[in-house]
Amino acid sequence: MRTERREVRHAERHWSNSKLTIHWQIFEKKRQDYGISLDDARTYYQRQRISDADTTQKLFSLVDEMTGDKKELASTLPRHD
């Protein structure tokens, strides 16, 4: 992931210096590929966490963490009168 991100930044710098269309296309392709890889890594990580939850309690607390606990949300939102 780090090398992909580094390649994206390198392509961006290369395009920003040259402003050529081909360099823009290369940058866009690398950025899209990085985004797909990042989404895949996040999905794999979350699936791994779910499969590692060995009890129902751990699974439900994980789901609460992923979706945002309503108790925490209520304490952070301002009161509406």
LUMGU-864034 format. One record per residue: x, y negated, z negated of N, C-alpha, C in turn. Coordinates in steps of 0.1 Angstrom, whole numbers, padded with zeros to 4 digits, always signed. Layout:
XYZXYZXYZ/...
END
This chain:
+0008+0012+0000+0000+0000+0000+0009-0013+0000/+0019-0012-0008+0028-0024-0008+0034-0027+0005/+0039-0016+0012+0045-0018+0025+0035-0023+0035/+0023-0018+0035+0013-0023+0044+0010-0038+0041/+0009-0042+0029+0007-0056+0026+0018-0065+0030/+0030-0060+0028+0042-0067+0033+0042-0069+0048/+0038-0058+0055+0037-0059+0070+0027-0069+0074/+0016-0070+0067+0005-0080+0070+0011-0094+0068/+0018-0096+0057+0023-0109+0054+0034-0113+0065/+0042-0103+0069+0052-0105+0079+0046-0109+0092/+0035-0102+0096+0028-0105+0108+0022-0119+0108/+0016-0123+0096+0010-0136+0094+0021-0147+0096/+0032-0145+0090+0043-0155+0091+0047-0156+0106/+0048-0145+0112+0053-0145+0126+0043-0152+0135/+0030-0150+0133+0019-0157+0140+0019-0172+0137/+0021-0175+0124+0020-0189+0121+0031-0197+0127/+0043-0191+0129+0054-0198+0135+0052-0199+0150/+0047-0189+0156+0046-0189+0171+0033-0194+0177/+0022-0191+0169+0008-0194+0174+0004-0188+0187/+0011-0177+0190+0007-0169+0203-0004-0160+0200/-0012-0158+0210-0024-0150+0209-0021-0135+0206/-0010-0130+0212-0006-0116+0209-0002-0114+0195/+0005-0124+0189+0009-0123+0175-0004-0124+0166/-0014-0132+0170-0026-0132+0162-0033-0119+0163/-0033-0112+0174-0040-0099+0176-0032-0089+0167/-0019-0089+0167-0011-0080+0159-0014-0082+0144/-0015-0095+0140-0018-0098+0126-0032-0093+0122/-0042-0096+0131-0055-0091+0128-0056-0076+0127/-0050-0069+0136-0050-0054+0135-0044-0049+0122/-0032-0055+0118-0026-0051+0106-0034-0054+0094/-0041-0065+0094-0050-0069+0083-0062-0060+0082/-0068-0056+0093-0079-0047+0093-0075-0033+0088/-0063-0029+0093-0058-0016+0088-0055-0016+0073/-0050-0027+0068-0047-0028+0054-0061-0028+0046/-0071-0035+0051-0084-0035+0044-0090-0021+0044/-0089-0014+0054-0094+0000+0054-0087+0009+0045/-0073+0007+0044-0065+0015+0035-0068+0012+0021/-0071-0001+0018-0074-0006+0005-0087+0000+0000/-0097-0001+0009-0110+0005+0006-0109+0020+0003/-0101+0027+0011-0100+0042+0009-0093+0044-0004/-0083+0036-0008-0076+0038-0021-0086+0035-0032/-0094+0025-0031-0104+0022-0042-0114+0033-0044/-0119+0038-0032-0128+0049-0032-0122+0062-0039/-0110+0065-0035-0103+0077-0041-0102+0075-0056/-0098+0063-0060-0095+0061-0074-0108+0062-0082/-0119+0056-0077-0132+0057-0084-0137+0072-0085/-0136+0079-0073-0140+0093-0073-0132+0101-0083/-0119+0098-0084-0111+0106-0093-0115+0103-0108/-0118+0090-0111-0123+0087-0124-0136+0094-0127/-0145+0095-0118-0158+0102-0120-0156+0116-0122/-0147+0123-0114-0145+0137-0115-0137+0140-0128/-0130+0131-0134-0122+0133-0146-0131+0132-0158/-0143+0126-0157-0152+0124-0168-0158+0138-0171/-0154+0144-0182-0157+0157-0185-0170+0158-0194/-0174+0148-0200-0187+0148-0208-0196+0138-0202/-0209+0140-0205-0219+0131-0201-0217+0117-0206/-0213+0116-0219-0211+0103-0225-0200+0095-0218/-0189+0102-0214-0178+0095-0206-0183+0091-0193/-0191+0099-0186-0197+0096-0173-0206+0084-0174/-0215+0083-0184-0224+0072-0185-0216+0059-0189/-0206+0060-0197-0198+0048-0201-0190+0043-0189/-0186+0052-0180-0179+0049-0168-0188+0042-0158/-0200+0047-0157-0210+0040-0148-0213+0026-0154/-0215+0025-0167-0218+0012-0173-0206+0002-0170/-0194+0007-0171-0182-0001-0168-0182-0005-0154/-0185+0004-0145-0185+0001-0130-0196-0009-0126/-0208-0008-0132-0219-0016-0128-0220-0029-0136/-0213-0029-0147-0214-0041-0155-0224-0039-0166/-0220-0038-0179-0228-0036-0190-0238-0047-0192/-0251-0045-0193-0260-0055-0194-0259-0064-0207/-0253-0057-0218-0251-0065-0230-0240-0075-0228/-0230-0072-0221-0219-0081-0218-0224-0093-0209/-0233-0089-0199-0238-0099-0190-0247-0109-0197/-0255-0104-0207-0264-0113-0214-0256-0123-0223/-0245-0118-0228-0237-0127-0236-0229-0138-0229/-0227-0135-0216-0219-0145-0208-0227-0155-0200/-0240-0151-0198-0248-0161-0191-0254-0171-0200/-0255-0184-0195-0261-0194-0204-0276-0192-0206/-0280-0197-0217-0294-0196-0221-0303-0205-0212/-0314-0200-0208-0323-0207-0199-0336-0210-0207/-0339-0223-0209-0351-0226-0217-0362-0231-0207/
END
